[in-house]
Amino acid sequence: MSSFATYLIGFVIVIAGLALAAYLLNAPPIWIGVGAIILLGLGVLSATRRTKMRDPAEGNPPTTRRQPPSAPNA
C-alpha cells in the first residue's frame, strides 16, 4: 500500500472520530458534513504534499557516487 493511501486512511479515521464526537455533542448534521468535507480536502492536500516526489533544485546537478580512482597498471 502506498504511503499516500496509508495517510488518507488514517486521516479518514480521524475525521470519523471527530464527526462522531460532534454528533454526540448534538451538533447539527449539516455542519458535521461540512466539517467532514473540509477536513477530507485538507487531508488530500497534506497527503499529496507529504508524499510527492521532490524536484531537484535548479542549478544543482543530481549527486552521483564517485568511483575511487583506479589503480595504475603494473
C-alpha positions in Angstrom: 0.0 0.0 0.0 1.4 3.4 -0.9 2.2 6.0 1.8 -0.5 8.3 0.2 -3.2 5.7 0.8 -2.0 5.0 4.3 -2.0 8.7 5.1 -5.5 9.1 3.8 -6.9 6.1 5.6 -5.5 7.5 8.9 -7.0 10.9 8.1 -10.4 9.4 7.3 -10.3 7.6 10.7 -9.6 10.9 12.4 -12.5 12.6 10.5 -14.8 9.8 11.6 -13.9 10.2 15.2 -14.4 13.9 15.1 -17.7 13.5 13.3 -18.9 11.1 16.0 -17.8 13.4 18.7 -19.7 16.3 17.1 -22.8 14.1 16.8 -22.6 13.2 20.5 -22.4 16.9 21.3 -25.6 17.4 19.3 -24.1 19.4 16.5 -26.4 19.9 13.5 -25.8 17.1 10.9 -25.3 19.6 8.1 -22.4 21.2 9.9 -20.9 17.8 10.7 -21.0 17.1 6.9 -19.5 20.5 6.0 -16.7 19.9 8.5 -16.0 16.4 7.3 -15.8 17.6 3.6 -13.4 20.4 4.6 -11.2 18.0 6.6 -11.2 15.5 3.8 -10.0 18.2 1.4 -7.2 19.2 3.8 -6.3 15.6 4.2 -5.8 15.1 0.4 -3.8 18.3 0.2 -1.5 17.4 3.0 -1.1 13.8 1.9 -0.2 15.0 -1.6 2.3 17.4 -0.2 4.0 14.8 2.1 4.2 12.0 -0.5 5.0 13.7 -3.8 8.5 13.3 -5.3 10.7 16.3 -4.8 12.1 18.1 -7.9 15.8 18.7 -7.7 16.7 22.3 -7.2 17.6 24.2 -10.4 21.3 24.7 -10.9 22.2 21.8 -8.7 23.0 18.7 -10.6 21.9 15.4 -9.1 24.5 13.9 -6.8 26.2 10.8 -8.1 28.5 8.4 -6.3 32.1 9.0 -7.2 34.2 5.9 -8.1 37.6 5.6 -6.4 40.5 6.2 -8.8 41.6 3.1 -10.5 45.0 1.6 -9.6 47.8 2.2 -12.0 48.7 -0.7 -14.3 51.8 -2.5 -13.1 
